[in-house]
Amino acid sequence: MIKLFITATDTDAGKTYVAQSLITALVEQQLTVAVYKPISAGCDKVEMQQGFQLVNEDALLLANASNCQQSLANVNPIAFEEPIAPHIAAQKHNKVIDLAFLDEHYQSITNNHCDVVITEGAGGWRLPLGNGQFLSQFVQSSKQDVILVVNMKLGCLNHAILTYQAIVSDGLTCVGWVANCLDNMPYLEENIAELSQFFPMPLLAQLDKQTDIQKAAAKFNLQPLLAHL
């Protein structure tokens, strides 16, 4: 089983877009892919048969792209309505985000024996969970490999290198990175070349701003990931 955690240089860097595209590419290779969005903040209240449920759009997109027949509650067990930092939302609702719960729920997903489990983080690598804990500690305890999404914009070199160094210092392996080109960054190719020189892991995809997930999926180089199967 391949266990991948998708993180990024900052919020709104395109983690979900990258995750959707990667999931689609893997499913097209006839692999079974389960997904996990442990924490979300920014949800709609949707009326279901069993009552109202908080639905996070990113979690829903991941669930729809995957092929392991997971419920939304299985994909995204911790959801807050307010689009704010999760630990602040938890405090507001007198709740505690428990690392042990994140681990236990993740274990239930990996027990499905899918080929690949893709987890999408929230925010950047050091997302606070409250009480001095970080989401990166969950990645450490669950021993996931990491894919770094770099939002290609002015300042991204510093953000990308610092994030990569933090991942490595946490004892984890970064198996690839994605250049997500959401803005018209000046000297884009030169910046991608600079990061490619610094990073020892391969560039898995260079994505541009589009809504066609199939086209984005076709841009992925899956070979470095499939080598682990």
C-alpha positions as a Markdown table, in Angstrom:
| # | Residue | x | y | z |
|---|---|---|---|---|
| 1 | Met | 0.0 | 0.0 | 0.0 |
| 2 | Ile | 1.2 | 3.5 | -0.9 |
| 3 | Lys | 0.4 | 6.1 | 1.8 |
| 4 | Leu | 0.7 | 9.7 | 0.6 |
| 5 | Phe | 0.2 | 12.9 | 2.5 |
| 6 | Ile | -0.3 | 16.1 | 0.4 |
| 7 | Thr | 0.9 | 19.3 | 2.0 |
| 8 | Ala | 1.7 | 22.7 | 0.5 |
| 9 | Thr | 3.7 | 25.9 | 1.0 |
| 10 | Asp | 0.6 | 27.8 | 2.2 |
| 11 | Thr | -3.2 | 27.9 | 2.3 |
| 12 | Asp | -5.0 | 28.0 | -1.1 |
| 13 | Ala | -1.9 | 26.6 | -2.8 |
| 14 | Gly | -4.1 | 24.1 | -4.7 |
| 15 | Lys | -3.8 | 20.9 | -2.5 |
| 16 | Thr | -7.3 | 19.7 | -3.4 |
| 17 | Tyr | -6.8 | 20.4 | -7.2 |
| 18 | Val | -3.5 | 18.4 | -7.1 |
| 19 | Ala | -5.0 | 15.6 | -5.0 |
| 20 | Gln | -8.0 | 15.3 | -7.3 |
| 21 | Ser | -5.8 | 15.2 | -10.3 |
| 22 | Leu | -3.5 | 12.6 | -8.8 |
| 23 | Ile | -6.4 | 10.4 | -7.6 |
| 24 | Thr | -7.8 | 10.5 | -11.1 |
| 25 | Ala | -4.5 | 9.5 | -12.6 |
| 26 | Leu | -4.1 | 6.6 | -10.2 |
| 27 | Val | -7.7 | 5.4 | -10.8 |
| 28 | Glu | -7.1 | 5.4 | -14.5 |
| 29 | Gln | -4.2 | 3.0 | -13.8 |
| 30 | Gln | -6.8 | 0.6 | -12.4 |
| 31 | Leu | -5.6 | 1.2 | -8.8 |
| 32 | Thr | -8.0 | 1.4 | -5.9 |
| 33 | Val | -7.6 | 4.7 | -4.1 |
| 34 | Ala | -8.9 | 5.7 | -0.7 |
| 35 | Val | -8.9 | 9.3 | 0.6 |
| 36 | Tyr | -8.7 | 11.1 | 3.9 |
| 37 | Lys | -9.3 | 14.7 | 4.8 |
| 38 | Pro | -8.8 | 14.5 | 8.6 |
| 39 | Ile | -9.7 | 18.1 | 9.4 |
| 40 | Ser | -11.6 | 20.7 | 7.5 |
| 41 | Ala | -12.8 | 24.2 | 8.3 |
| 42 | Gly | -15.2 | 25.9 | 6.0 |
| 43 | Cys | -18.3 | 23.8 | 5.5 |
| 44 | Asp | -21.9 | 24.1 | 4.4 |
| 45 | Lys | -24.8 | 22.7 | 6.4 |
| 46 | Val | -26.5 | 20.2 | 4.2 |
| 47 | Glu | -29.8 | 18.5 | 5.1 |
| 48 | Met | -29.4 | 14.7 | 4.8 |
| 49 | Gln | -31.8 | 11.8 | 5.6 |
| 50 | Gln | -30.1 | 11.5 | 9.0 |
| 51 | Gly | -30.3 | 15.2 | 9.6 |
| 52 | Phe | -28.0 | 18.1 | 8.9 |
| 53 | Gln | -24.4 | 17.4 | 8.1 |
| 54 | Leu | -21.4 | 19.7 | 7.7 |
| 55 | Val | -20.1 | 19.2 | 4.1 |
| 56 | Asn | -16.6 | 20.5 | 3.1 |
| 57 | Glu | -16.3 | 21.0 | -0.6 |
| 58 | Asp | -12.7 | 19.8 | -0.7 |
| 59 | Ala | -13.5 | 16.6 | 1.1 |
| 60 | Leu | -16.5 | 16.0 | -1.2 |
| 61 | Leu | -14.2 | 16.5 | -4.3 |
| 62 | Leu | -11.8 | 13.9 | -2.9 |
| 63 | Ala | -14.5 | 11.4 | -2.1 |
| 64 | Asn | -16.0 | 11.8 | -5.6 |
| 65 | Ala | -12.6 | 11.2 | -7.3 |
| 66 | Ser | -11.7 | 8.1 | -5.3 |
| 67 | Asn | -13.1 | 4.6 | -5.9 |
| 68 | Cys | -13.2 | 2.9 | -2.5 |
| 69 | Gln | -16.9 | 3.7 | -1.8 |
| 70 | Gln | -16.2 | 5.8 | 1.3 |
| 71 | Ser | -18.9 | 7.9 | 3.0 |
| 72 | Leu | -18.2 | 11.6 | 3.5 |
| 73 | Ala | -18.0 | 11.1 | 7.2 |
| 74 | Asn | -15.4 | 8.4 | 6.7 |
| 75 | Val | -13.3 | 10.8 | 4.5 |
| 76 | Asn | -13.7 | 13.8 | 6.7 |
| 77 | Pro | -14.3 | 13.0 | 10.3 |
| 78 | Ile | -13.6 | 16.4 | 11.8 |
| 79 | Ala | -15.4 | 19.4 | 10.2 |
| 80 | Phe | -16.0 | 22.9 | 11.3 |
| 81 | Glu | -18.5 | 25.3 | 9.7 |
| 82 | Glu | -16.3 | 28.4 | 10.1 |
| 83 | Pro | -13.5 | 29.0 | 7.5 |
| 84 | Ile | -10.9 | 29.7 | 10.2 |
| 85 | Ala | -7.9 | 28.0 | 11.7 |
| 86 | Pro | -9.1 | 24.6 | 12.9 |
| 87 | His | -7.7 | 24.9 | 16.4 |
| 88 | Ile | -9.5 | 28.2 | 16.8 |
| 89 | Ala | -12.8 | 26.7 | 15.5 |
| 90 | Ala | -12.3 | 23.8 | 18.0 |
| 91 | Gln | -11.9 | 26.2 | 20.9 |
| 92 | Lys | -15.0 | 28.1 | 19.8 |
| 93 | His | -17.0 | 24.9 | 20.0 |
| 94 | Asn | -15.3 | 23.7 | 23.2 |
| 95 | Lys | -13.8 | 20.7 | 21.3 |
| 96 | Val | -10.3 | 19.2 | 21.3 |
| 97 | Ile | -8.6 | 17.9 | 18.1 |
| 98 | Asp | -7.2 | 14.6 | 19.3 |
| 99 | Leu | -4.1 | 13.2 | 17.5 |
| 100 | Ala | -5.0 | 9.7 | 18.7 |
| 101 | Phe | -8.4 | 9.9 | 17.0 |
| 102 | Leu | -6.8 | 11.0 | 13.7 |
| 103 | Asp | -4.5 | 7.9 | 13.9 |
| 104 | Glu | -7.4 | 5.5 | 14.8 |
| 105 | His | -9.6 | 6.8 | 12.0 |
| 106 | Tyr | -6.7 | 6.6 | 9.5 |
| 107 | Gln | -6.1 | 3.0 | 10.5 |
| 108 | Ser | -9.7 | 2.2 | 9.8 |
| 109 | Ile | -9.2 | 3.6 | 6.2 |
| 110 | Thr | -6.0 | 1.7 | 5.6 |
| 111 | Asn | -7.7 | -1.5 | 6.8 |
| 112 | Asn | -9.7 | -1.3 | 3.5 |
| 113 | His | -6.6 | -2.7 | 1.8 |
| 114 | Cys | -6.7 | -0.2 | -1.1 |
| 115 | Asp | -3.6 | 0.2 | -3.3 |
| 116 | Val | -3.2 | 3.8 | -2.4 |
| 117 | Val | -4.4 | 6.1 | 0.5 |
| 118 | Ile | -4.1 | 9.8 | -0.2 |
| 119 | Thr | -4.5 | 12.2 | 2.7 |
| 120 | Glu | -4.9 | 15.9 | 2.1 |
| 121 | Gly | -3.7 | 18.2 | 4.9 |
| 122 | Ala | -5.0 | 21.6 | 5.8 |
| 123 | Gly | -3.1 | 24.8 | 5.5 |
| 124 | Gly | 0.7 | 24.3 | 5.4 |
| 125 | Trp | 3.0 | 21.7 | 7.1 |
| 126 | Arg | 2.9 | 23.1 | 10.6 |
| 127 | Leu | -0.9 | 23.4 | 11.0 |
| 128 | Pro | -1.6 | 24.0 | 14.7 |
| 129 | Leu | -4.1 | 21.6 | 16.3 |
| 130 | Gly | -4.1 | 23.3 | 19.7 |
| 131 | Asn | -2.4 | 22.3 | 23.0 |
| 132 | Gly | 1.0 | 22.6 | 21.3 |
| 133 | Gln | 0.3 | 19.9 | 18.7 |
| 134 | Phe | 0.6 | 20.0 | 14.9 |
| 135 | Leu | -0.9 | 18.0 | 12.1 |
| 136 | Ser | 2.6 | 17.1 | 11.0 |
| 137 | Gln | 2.8 | 14.9 | 14.1 |
| 138 | Phe | -0.1 | 12.8 | 12.7 |
| 139 | Val | 1.9 | 12.3 | 9.4 |
| 140 | Gln | 4.9 | 11.2 | 11.5 |
| 141 | Ser | 3.0 | 8.7 | 13.6 |
| 142 | Ser | 1.2 | 7.2 | 10.5 |
| 143 | Lys | 4.5 | 7.0 | 8.6 |
| 144 | Gln | 3.2 | 8.6 | 5.4 |
| 145 | Asp | 5.3 | 9.7 | 2.5 |
| 146 | Val | 4.9 | 13.4 | 1.5 |
| 147 | Ile | 4.1 | 15.2 | -1.7 |
| 148 | Leu | 4.8 | 19.0 | -1.6 |
| 149 | Val | 2.6 | 21.3 | -3.6 |
| 150 | Val | 4.4 | 24.6 | -4.3 |
| 151 | Asn | 2.2 | 27.5 | -5.1 |
| 152 | Met | 4.4 | 29.2 | -7.8 |
| 153 | Lys | 4.4 | 32.9 | -6.9 |
| 154 | Leu | 6.8 | 35.5 | -5.7 |
| 155 | Gly | 8.2 | 34.2 | -2.4 |
| 156 | Cys | 7.6 | 30.5 | -3.1 |
| 157 | Leu | 11.3 | 29.6 | -3.1 |
| 158 | Asn | 11.7 | 30.5 | 0.5 |
| 159 | His | 8.3 | 28.8 | 1.5 |
| 160 | Ala | 9.1 | 25.7 | -0.5 |
| 161 | Ile | 12.6 | 25.2 | 0.8 |
| 162 | Leu | 11.7 | 25.8 | 4.4 |
| 163 | Thr | 8.7 | 23.4 | 4.1 |
| 164 | Tyr | 10.9 | 20.7 | 2.6 |
| 165 | Gln | 13.5 | 21.1 | 5.3 |
| 166 | Ala | 10.8 | 20.8 | 8.0 |
| 167 | Ile | 9.5 | 17.6 | 6.4 |
| 168 | Val | 13.0 | 16.1 | 6.3 |
| 169 | Ser | 13.8 | 17.2 | 9.9 |
| 170 | Asp | 10.7 | 15.4 | 11.0 |
| 171 | Gly | 12.2 | 12.2 | 9.7 |
| 172 | Leu | 9.8 | 11.8 | 6.7 |
| 173 | Thr | 10.4 | 11.2 | 3.0 |
| 174 | Cys | 9.3 | 13.7 | 0.5 |
| 175 | Val | 8.7 | 11.5 | -2.6 |
| 176 | Gly | 7.8 | 14.3 | -5.1 |
| 177 | Trp | 6.7 | 17.8 | -5.6 |
| 178 | Val | 4.2 | 19.6 | -7.8 |
| 179 | Ala | 4.6 | 23.0 | -9.3 |
| 180 | Asn | 1.1 | 24.5 | -9.2 |
| 181 | Cys | 1.0 | 27.5 | -11.5 |
| 182 | Leu | -2.1 | 29.4 | -10.4 |
| 183 | Asp | -0.7 | 32.9 | -11.1 |
| 184 | Asn | 1.2 | 34.4 | -14.0 |
| 185 | Met | 4.5 | 34.3 | -12.2 |
| 186 | Pro | 7.4 | 36.1 | -13.9 |
| 187 | Tyr | 10.3 | 33.8 | -14.8 |
| 188 | Leu | 8.2 | 30.8 | -13.9 |
| 189 | Glu | 10.5 | 28.3 | -15.6 |
| 190 | Glu | 13.6 | 29.7 | -14.0 |
| 191 | Asn | 12.0 | 29.4 | -10.5 |
| 192 | Ile | 10.9 | 25.8 | -11.3 |
| 193 | Ala | 14.5 | 25.0 | -12.4 |
| 194 | Glu | 15.9 | 26.5 | -9.2 |
| 195 | Leu | 13.6 | 24.3 | -7.0 |
| 196 | Ser | 14.4 | 21.2 | -9.2 |
| 197 | Gln | 18.1 | 21.8 | -8.5 |
| 198 | Phe | 17.5 | 22.1 | -4.8 |
| 199 | Phe | 15.0 | 19.2 | -4.3 |
| 200 | Pro | 16.4 | 15.7 | -4.5 |
| 201 | Met | 12.9 | 14.3 | -5.2 |
| 202 | Pro | 11.3 | 14.4 | -8.7 |
| 203 | Leu | 8.9 | 17.0 | -10.1 |
| 204 | Leu | 5.7 | 14.9 | -10.5 |
| 205 | Ala | 3.7 | 17.5 | -12.4 |
| 206 | Gln | 3.6 | 21.1 | -13.5 |
| 207 | Leu | 0.0 | 22.2 | -13.5 |
| 208 | Asp | -1.6 | 25.3 | -14.8 |
| 209 | Lys | -4.9 | 27.0 | -13.8 |
| 210 | Gln | -7.7 | 24.9 | -15.4 |
| 211 | Thr | -10.8 | 23.1 | -14.3 |
| 212 | Asp | -10.4 | 19.9 | -16.5 |
| 213 | Ile | -9.2 | 17.3 | -14.0 |
| 214 | Gln | -8.6 | 14.7 | -16.7 |
| 215 | Lys | -6.2 | 17.0 | -18.5 |
| 216 | Ala | -4.4 | 17.8 | -15.2 |
| 217 | Ala | -4.2 | 14.1 | -14.4 |
| 218 | Ala | -2.6 | 13.4 | -17.7 |
| 219 | Lys | 0.3 | 15.6 | -16.7 |
| 220 | Phe | 1.4 | 13.5 | -13.8 |
| 221 | Asn | 4.5 | 11.4 | -13.9 |
| 222 | Leu | 3.4 | 8.4 | -11.8 |
| 223 | Gln | 6.4 | 6.2 | -12.2 |
| 224 | Pro | 8.3 | 7.5 | -9.0 |
| 225 | Leu | 5.1 | 6.6 | -7.0 |
| 226 | Leu | 4.2 | 3.3 | -8.6 |
| 227 | Ala | 7.8 | 2.1 | -8.0 |
| 228 | His | 6.7 | 1.7 | -4.4 |
| 229 | Leu | 3.9 | -0.8 | -5.2 |
